[in-house]
Amino acid sequence: TEGLIASIEAAAQKGKVKISSINDFTTDHVEIEIGLPRGHYTDDVIPQLYAYTDCEVSISSNIVVIKDRHPVEMSVSETVRFLTDRLRDQICAELELELEQLRNKKHWLTLERIFVEGRLYKRIENAKSEEQVKAKVYRALKPFEEHLTKPVDDDDIKRLLDIPIRRISQYDIDKNRRTIEDIEIEIKKVEARLSSLTKTTIKYLKDLIKKFGKQYPRRSQIQHFEAVDVKAVARQDIKLSYDSETGFFGSEVKGDEYQLTVSEYDRILYICKNGTYRIIGPEDKILIEDKVLYLDVFDQEEGIRFTVVYRDKQRTAYAKKIHIKRFIRDREYELIKDKKGKIDYLLPGDAENELHLHFVRAKRQRVTEAFFDLAELGEIGPAARGTRLAAKPIARIKLIKTADTPKKKPPTGGSSGGSKKDPKPTKPTPPKKKAPTSKKSPKTKGKGKQITLF
């Protein structure tokens, strides 16, 4: 309990868990009481205790075994699998030995049965030497070789000759037959167990548990634990802010802009006007060198989408839709190549607005403006240049709301001669009213025809 309490106190000092008091009432059972401050609840603190203290400890077992006469480090699963395979091989060897013994026994009993029931022993009555006896027994058994499981050798002949005289009785003959039948049944059983060796091994283990399980009860338990996501239970207790006058951002900065409350696992994305951006952690104090256009908590799973409108050093305008997702922490990325330019608009998501582009004035320039629909853009990488909005340098860019777009194309006036896009308004309608009353109606030269304007 002392170690457990020490881990809880250490987590409280680091701000991982918020507690007001801790008391140890442990006797023969563990009992530790934790007091919570006002505004903090049990449902929130318990997952934090599992995540940051020794209330739940994961222990890895390092098992070293002797395998092939060498020490080997194996996991529990590997050890159990190795021992199970070894047990399976041992059971297989025992069954093969048992099968061999049964076949040998059947061979001998069959040989004895043939020797006695066929009265082959009478053929050795006239033999005058040991060699003649063996030879006559071999010749007598040769027609019965197909009934035997293996060839006859000298040991078999010797055993046949040592059979007691009582074995020729009908009682012993019937007993021999029954014994052979029993052996044949056992052989079939052993062969069946060998053919399904895995099932045989499982049955062997179940029989061991049934026989010795009560003497050796299991001391460990198999349970399923709910995984505690450290990021999900982390306390949102780090307050960050940005000071636009000094350019500093962090938990030690006193500023009125971009005030955030985050946890130690959150990441913050900031984008500057010169097109650079970084994804950082909750820092104490860092300097952001350029004007900040965006600063907020970054979703590490989904990322974030932007529509970027910018101009480079030559005032050429570009636009692109990007998705910032993959990143390396604290690494600087560029939306504008070589930082030579500035961002005019940084729109969240897939913007569908229209841009009103005003060209830089030049001599004999008749077209002074153009329009571009952002809905035509496709998503590209953050480092790509994007779509060029116009062939001429842009003096200023104005964002038009989608609802106001139809009203934003009036005829262009001014000393420059206006735009060639809208020539229709230059056709006046007053001649319709003046035609009937005018004394000077239009006439064609030569033919004298009168033309009425409708």
Rosetta blueprint (number, residue, H / E / L):
1 T L
2 E H
3 G H
4 L H
5 I H
6 A H
7 S H
8 I H
9 E H
10 A H
11 A H
12 A H
13 Q H
14 K L
15 G L
16 K L
17 V L
18 K L
19 I L
20 S L
21 S E
22 I E
23 N E
24 D E
25 F L
26 T L
27 T L
28 D L
29 H L
30 V L
31 E L
32 I E
33 E E
34 I E
35 G E
36 L L
37 P L
38 R L
39 G L
40 H L
41 Y L
42 T H
43 D H
44 D H
45 V H
46 I H
47 P H
48 Q H
49 L H
50 Y H
51 A H
52 Y H
53 T L
54 D L
55 C L
56 E L
57 V L
58 S L
59 I L
60 S L
61 S L
62 N L
63 I E
64 V E
65 V E
66 I E
67 K E
68 D L
69 R L
70 H E
71 P E
72 V E
73 E E
74 M E
75 S L
76 V H
77 S H
78 E H
79 T H
80 V H
81 R H
82 F H
83 L H
84 T H
85 D H
86 R H
87 L H
88 R H
89 D H
90 Q H
91 I H
92 C H
93 A H
94 E H
95 L H
96 E H
97 L H
98 E H
99 L H
100 E H
101 Q H
102 L H
103 R H
104 N H
105 K H
106 K H
107 H H
108 W H
109 L H
110 T H
111 L H
112 E H
113 R H
114 I H
115 F H
116 V H
117 E H
118 G L
119 R L
120 L H
121 Y H
122 K H
123 R H
124 I H
125 E L
126 N L
127 A L
128 K L
129 S L
130 E H
131 E H
132 Q H
133 V H
134 K H
135 A H
136 K H
137 V H
138 Y H
139 R H
140 A H
141 L H
142 K H
143 P H
144 F H
145 E H
146 E H
147 H H
148 L L
149 T L
150 K L
151 P L
152 V L
153 D L
154 D H
155 D H
156 D H
157 I H
158 K H
159 R H
160 L H
161 L H
162 D L
163 I L
164 P L
165 I H
166 R H
167 R H
168 I H
169 S L
170 Q H
171 Y H
172 D H
173 I H
174 D H
175 K H
176 N H
177 R H
178 R H
179 T H
180 I H
181 E H
182 D H
183 I H
184 E H
185 I H
186 E H
187 I H
188 K H
189 K H
190 V H
191 E H
192 A H
193 R H
194 L H
195 S H
196 S L
197 L H
198 T H
199 K H
200 T H
201 T H
202 I H
203 K H
204 Y H
205 L H
206 K H
207 D H
208 L H
209 I H
210 K H
211 K H
212 F H
213 G L
214 K L
215 Q L
216 Y L
217 P L
218 R L
219 R L
220 S L
221 Q L
222 I L
223 Q L
224 H L
225 F L
226 E L
227 A L
228 V L
229 D L
230 V H
231 K H
232 A H
233 V H
234 A L
235 R L
236 Q L
237 D L
238 I E
239 K E
240 L E
241 S E
242 Y E
243 D E
244 S L
245 E L
246 T L
247 G L
248 F E
249 F E
250 G E
251 S L
252 E L
253 V L
254 K L
255 G L
256 D L
257 E E
258 Y E
259 Q E
260 L E
261 T E
262 V E
263 S L
264 E L
265 Y L
266 D L
267 R E
268 I E
269 L E
270 Y E
271 I E
272 C E
273 K L
274 N L
275 G L
276 T E
277 Y E
278 R E
279 I E
280 I E
281 G L
282 P L
283 E L
284 D L
285 K L
286 I E
287 L E
288 I L
289 E L
290 D L
291 K L
292 V E
293 L E
294 Y E
295 L E
296 D E
297 V E
298 F E
299 D L
300 Q L
301 E L
302 E L
303 G L
304 I E
305 R E
306 F E
307 T E
308 V E
309 V E
310 Y E
311 R E
312 D E
313 K L
314 Q L
315 R L
316 T L
317 A E
318 Y E
319 A E
320 K E
321 K E
322 I E
323 H E
324 I E
325 K L
326 R L
327 F L
328 I L
329 R L
330 D L
331 R L
332 E L
333 Y E
334 E E
335 L L
336 I L
337 K H
338 D H
339 K H
340 K L
341 G E
342 K E
343 I E
344 D E
345 Y E
346 L E
347 L E
348 P E
349 G L
350 D L
351 A L
352 E L
353 N L
354 E E
355 L E
356 H E
357 L E
358 H E
359 F E
360 V L
361 R L
362 A L
363 K L
364 R L
365 Q L
366 R L
367 V L
368 T L
369 E E
370 A E
371 F E
372 F E
373 D E
374 L H
375 A H
376 E H
377 L L
378 G L
379 E E
380 I E
381 G L
382 P L
383 A L
384 A L
385 R L
386 G L
387 T E
388 R E
389 L L
390 A L
391 A L
392 K L
393 P L
394 I E
395 A E
396 R E
397 I E
398 K E
399 L E
400 I E
401 K L
402 T H
403 A H
404 D H
405 T H
406 P H
407 K H
408 K L
409 K L
410 P L
411 P L
412 T L
413 G L
414 G L
415 S L
416 S L
417 G L
418 G L
419 S L
420 K L
421 K L
422 D L
423 P L
424 K H
425 P H
426 T H
427 K L
428 P L
429 T L
430 P L
431 P H
432 K H
433 K H
434 K H
435 A H
436 P H
437 T H
438 S L
439 K L
440 K L
441 S L
442 P L
443 K E
444 T L
445 K L
446 G L
447 K L
448 G L
449 K L
450 Q E
451 I L
452 T L
453 L L
454 F L
